[in-house]
Amino acid sequence: MRIDIKVPSVGESVTEALLAEWYQPDGALIQKGELVFVIETDKVTLEVEAEAAGRLEILVAEGETVAIGTVVGRIDTDAAEALEAPAEAAEAPAATTSQPAPTPEPAPSTPPAPAAPSEAPPLSPAVRRLVAAKRIDPAQIQGTGPDGRITKGDVILFLESQTPATMPSAAMPPAEATAAPTDGERRVPMTPIRKRIAEHLLAAKQNTAMLTTFNEIDMSQAMAMRAAYKEAFQKKHGIGLGFMSFFVKACVEALGEIPEINAFVDGKDFVYHDHCHIGIAVGASGTSRVYRFGPLMPE
């Protein structure tokens, strides 16, 4: 039986994705739950796992932009027997005769070398590019991610802990493998998420007044209020009381007192808003939540 591998949905507004990289080659035997490929959209980068064990058949090459739900590969589950055979052989008894077990020898004074890992976890595209650019052997980096995976922070910490004299020379490629010098210009297509970031940065520069202001404020009353209601808030809502709610409340009050901040220029007119929308980025998932407060009417 063959199982289709489809590009998963990552949001209602996302209609296509870039198939950034295949972790396994065409025809490879893969296990269920093993990472197969990674996609990139204008909002998220997502790694896709195999739904079953079998032989991988790649239908869409990496670097192609495909619609959500497109079949990009298949898994031939009939080939899963080739994966189960080594496991059954390993579970077989080591000895089938009734000969007595040999007398164990005294333990050596030095501890035995640790067994080598069966297979290193795959690297994400960002980590793969950084490792290749810095010419580092991934086996020398201790991964702190899920299942021991190497994160970009692990590579940066490894680089910071090394000096030019202690960097492994084996990681340096031979002189014959060095690429020929170019004219100093390379054109690399942007990923969808980079395109969206570039569009937002350009729009922000063209449509907003770029300025920065710094002000020092006295937070003692806010800190005292938070300390007084922290435990009661935790018991009632099940989450901790942070400072973000105080900052949002201060922004809403300021927009009500100074409406010019909450306005924009349209032709020859000023357009004022009697309400405000505040977007707060939550976590590191690239998503945001928008809260509406209003109307802002004078007391």
Contacts in CASP RR format, 6 or more apart in sequence:
PFRMAT RR
TARGET T0000
AUTHOR 0000-0000-0000
METHOD contacts of the structure
MODEL  1
MRIDIKVPSVGESVTEALLAEWYQPDGALIQKGELVFVIETDKVTLEVEA
EAAGRLEILVAEGETVAIGTVVGRIDTDAAEALEAPAEAAEAPAATTSQP
APTPEPAPSTPPAPAAPSEAPPLSPAVRRLVAAKRIDPAQIQGTGPDGRI
TKGDVILFLESQTPATMPSAAMPPAEATAAPTDGERRVPMTPIRKRIAEH
LLAAKQNTAMLTTFNEIDMSQAMAMRAAYKEAFQKKHGIGLGFMSFFVKA
CVEALGEIPEINAFVDGKDFVYHDHCHIGIAVGASGTSRVYRFGPLMPE
1 76 0 8 1.000
1 77 0 8 1.000
1 78 0 8 1.000
2 57 0 8 1.000
2 74 0 8 1.000
2 75 0 8 1.000
2 76 0 8 1.000
2 77 0 8 1.000
3 51 0 8 1.000
3 52 0 8 1.000
3 74 0 8 1.000
3 75 0 8 1.000
3 77 0 8 1.000
4 71 0 8 1.000
4 73 0 8 1.000
4 74 0 8 1.000
5 36 0 8 1.000
5 37 0 8 1.000
5 48 0 8 1.000
5 50 0 8 1.000
5 51 0 8 1.000
5 71 0 8 1.000
5 72 0 8 1.000
5 73 0 8 1.000
5 74 0 8 1.000
5 75 0 8 1.000
6 69 0 8 1.000
6 70 0 8 1.000
6 71 0 8 1.000
6 72 0 8 1.000
7 17 0 8 1.000
7 19 0 8 1.000
7 39 0 8 1.000
7 48 0 8 1.000
7 66 0 8 1.000
7 67 0 8 1.000
7 68 0 8 1.000
7 69 0 8 1.000
7 70 0 8 1.000
7 72 0 8 1.000
8 39 0 8 1.000
8 46 0 8 1.000
8 48 0 8 1.000
8 68 0 8 1.000
8 69 0 8 1.000
9 68 0 8 1.000
9 69 0 8 1.000
10 17 0 8 1.000
10 39 0 8 1.000
10 41 0 8 1.000
10 43 0 8 1.000
10 44 0 8 1.000
10 46 0 8 1.000
10 68 0 8 1.000
11 43 0 8 1.000
14 41 0 8 1.000
14 42 0 8 1.000
14 43 0 8 1.000
14 68 0 8 1.000
15 67 0 8 1.000
15 68 0 8 1.000
16 41 0 8 1.000
16 65 0 8 1.000
16 66 0 8 1.000
16 67 0 8 1.000
16 68 0 8 1.000
16 192 0 8 1.000
17 39 0 8 1.000
17 40 0 8 1.000
17 41 0 8 1.000
17 65 0 8 1.000
17 66 0 8 1.000
17 68 0 8 1.000
17 192 0 8 1.000
18 39 0 8 1.000
18 40 0 8 1.000
18 41 0 8 1.000
18 63 0 8 1.000
18 64 0 8 1.000
18 65 0 8 1.000
18 191 0 8 1.000
18 192 0 8 1.000
19 37 0 8 1.000
19 39 0 8 1.000
19 60 0 8 1.000
19 61 0 8 1.000
19 62 0 8 1.000
19 63 0 8 1.000
19 64 0 8 1.000
19 65 0 8 1.000
19 66 0 8 1.000
19 72 0 8 1.000
20 37 0 8 1.000
20 38 0 8 1.000
20 39 0 8 1.000
20 40 0 8 1.000
20 45 0 8 1.000
20 62 0 8 1.000
20 63 0 8 1.000
20 125 0 8 1.000
20 191 0 8 1.000
21 37 0 8 1.000
21 38 0 8 1.000
21 62 0 8 1.000
21 125 0 8 1.000
21 128 0 8 1.000
22 36 0 8 1.000
22 37 0 8 1.000
22 58 0 8 1.000
22 62 0 8 1.000
23 35 0 8 1.000
23 36 0 8 1.000
23 37 0 8 1.000
23 38 0 8 1.000
23 122 0 8 1.000
24 30 0 8 1.000
24 34 0 8 1.000
24 36 0 8 1.000
24 37 0 8 1.000
24 56 0 8 1.000
25 56 0 8 1.000
25 58 0 8 1.000
26 56 0 8 1.000
26 57 0 8 1.000
26 58 0 8 1.000
27 55 0 8 1.000
27 56 0 8 1.000
27 57 0 8 1.000
27 58 0 8 1.000
28 55 0 8 1.000
28 56 0 8 1.000
29 53 0 8 1.000
29 54 0 8 1.000
29 55 0 8 1.000
29 56 0 8 1.000
29 79 0 8 1.000
29 82 0 8 1.000
29 83 0 8 1.000
30 36 0 8 1.000
30 50 0 8 1.000
30 53 0 8 1.000
30 54 0 8 1.000
30 55 0 8 1.000
30 56 0 8 1.000
30 75 0 8 1.000
31 50 0 8 1.000
31 53 0 8 1.000
31 83 0 8 1.000
32 50 0 8 1.000
32 51 0 8 1.000
32 52 0 8 1.000
32 53 0 8 1.000
33 49 0 8 1.000
33 50 0 8 1.000
33 51 0 8 1.000
34 49 0 8 1.000
34 50 0 8 1.000
35 47 0 8 1.000
35 48 0 8 1.000
35 49 0 8 1.000
35 50 0 8 1.000
35 122 0 8 1.000
36 48 0 8 1.000
36 49 0 8 1.000
36 50 0 8 1.000
36 56 0 8 1.000
37 47 0 8 1.000
37 48 0 8 1.000
37 62 0 8 1.000
37 72 0 8 1.000
38 45 0 8 1.000
38 46 0 8 1.000
38 47 0 8 1.000
38 48 0 8 1.000
38 124 0 8 1.000
38 125 0 8 1.000
39 45 0 8 1.000
39 46 0 8 1.000
39 48 0 8 1.000
40 46 0 8 1.000
40 125 0 8 1.000
40 191 0 8 1.000
40 192 0 8 1.000
40 193 0 8 1.000
41 192 0 8 1.000
41 193 0 8 1.000
42 192 0 8 1.000
42 193 0 8 1.000
42 195 0 8 1.000
42 196 0 8 1.000
43 193 0 8 1.000
43 196 0 8 1.000
43 286 0 8 1.000
43 287 0 8 1.000
44 193 0 8 1.000
44 285 0 8 1.000
44 286 0 8 1.000
45 124 0 8 1.000
45 125 0 8 1.000
45 193 0 8 1.000
47 124 0 8 1.000
50 56 0 8 1.000
50 75 0 8 1.000
51 75 0 8 1.000
52 75 0 8 1.000
52 77 0 8 1.000
52 80 0 8 1.000
53 75 0 8 1.000
53 77 0 8 1.000
53 80 0 8 1.000
53 83 0 8 1.000
54 75 0 8 1.000
54 76 0 8 1.000
54 77 0 8 1.000
54 78 0 8 1.000
54 79 0 8 1.000
54 80 0 8 1.000
54 82 0 8 1.000
54 83 0 8 1.000
55 75 0 8 1.000
55 76 0 8 1.000
55 79 0 8 1.000
55 82 0 8 1.000
56 73 0 8 1.000
56 74 0 8 1.000
56 75 0 8 1.000
57 73 0 8 1.000
57 74 0 8 1.000
57 75 0 8 1.000
57 76 0 8 1.000
58 72 0 8 1.000
58 73 0 8 1.000
59 71 0 8 1.000
59 72 0 8 1.000
59 73 0 8 1.000
59 74 0 8 1.000
60 66 0 8 1.000
60 70 0 8 1.000
60 72 0 8 1.000
60 73 0 8 1.000
65 192 0 8 1.000
66 72 0 8 1.000
120 138 0 8 1.000
120 139 0 8 1.000
121 147 0 8 1.000
121 148 0 8 1.000
121 149 0 8 1.000
121 150 0 8 1.000
122 149 0 8 1.000
123 131 0 8 1.000
123 138 0 8 1.000
123 149 0 8 1.000
123 150 0 8 1.000
124 149 0 8 1.000
124 151 0 8 1.000
124 152 0 8 1.000
126 152 0 8 1.000
127 138 0 8 1.000
127 150 0 8 1.000
127 151 0 8 1.000
127 152 0 8 1.000
127 155 0 8 1.000
130 152 0 8 1.000
130 155 0 8 1.000
131 138 0 8 1.000
131 155 0 8 1.000
134 155 0 8 1.000
134 159 0 8 1.000
135 171 0 8 1.000
135 172 0 8 1.000
135 173 0 8 1.000
136 155 0 8 1.000
136 158 0 8 1.000
136 159 0 8 1.000
136 168 0 8 1.000
136 171 0 8 1.000
137 168 0 8 1.000
137 170 0 8 1.000
137 171 0 8 1.000
138 150 0 8 1.000
140 158 0 8 1.000
140 168 0 8 1.000
141 150 0 8 1.000
141 154 0 8 1.000
141 155 0 8 1.000
141 158 0 8 1.000
142 154 0 8 1.000
143 149 0 8 1.000
143 150 0 8 1.000
143 151 0 8 1.000
143 154 0 8 1.000
144 151 0 8 1.000
144 154 0 8 1.000
145 151 0 8 1.000
145 154 0 8 1.000
190 198 0 8 1.000
219 243 0 8 1.000
222 243 0 8 1.000
222 246 0 8 1.000
225 246 0 8 1.000
226 241 0 8 1.000
226 242 0 8 1.000
226 243 0 8 1.000
226 246 0 8 1.000
229 241 0 8 1.000
230 240 0 8 1.000
230 241 0 8 1.000
233 239 0 8 1.000
233 240 0 8 1.000
233 241 0 8 1.000
234 240 0 8 1.000
234 241 0 8 1.000
244 280 0 8 1.000
248 278 0 8 1.000
248 280 0 8 1.000
248 291 0 8 1.000
248 293 0 8 1.000
251 276 0 8 1.000
251 278 0 8 1.000
252 276 0 8 1.000
252 278 0 8 1.000
252 293 0 8 1.000
252 294 0 8 1.000
252 296 0 8 1.000
254 261 0 8 1.000
255 261 0 8 1.000
255 262 0 8 1.000
255 276 0 8 1.000
255 296 0 8 1.000
256 262 0 8 1.000
256 296 0 8 1.000
256 298 0 8 1.000
259 272 0 8 1.000
259 273 0 8 1.000
259 296 0 8 1.000
260 270 0 8 1.000
260 272 0 8 1.000
262 272 0 8 1.000
262 273 0 8 1.000
262 276 0 8 1.000
262 296 0 8 1.000
263 270 0 8 1.000
263 271 0 8 1.000
263 272 0 8 1.000
263 273 0 8 1.000
264 270 0 8 1.000
264 271 0 8 1.000
265 271 0 8 1.000
273 296 0 8 1.000
274 294 0 8 1.000
274 295 0 8 1.000
274 296 0 8 1.000
274 297 0 8 1.000
275 292 0 8 1.000
275 293 0 8 1.000
275 294 0 8 1.000
275 295 0 8 1.000
275 296 0 8 1.000
276 292 0 8 1.000
276 293 0 8 1.000
276 294 0 8 1.000
276 296 0 8 1.000
277 290 0 8 1.000
277 291 0 8 1.000
277 292 0 8 1.000
278 290 0 8 1.000
278 291 0 8 1.000
278 293 0 8 1.000
279 288 0 8 1.000
279 289 0 8 1.000
279 290 0 8 1.000
279 291 0 8 1.000
280 288 0 8 1.000
280 289 0 8 1.000
280 290 0 8 1.000
280 291 0 8 1.000
281 287 0 8 1.000
281 288 0 8 1.000
282 288 0 8 1.000
282 289 0 8 1.000
END
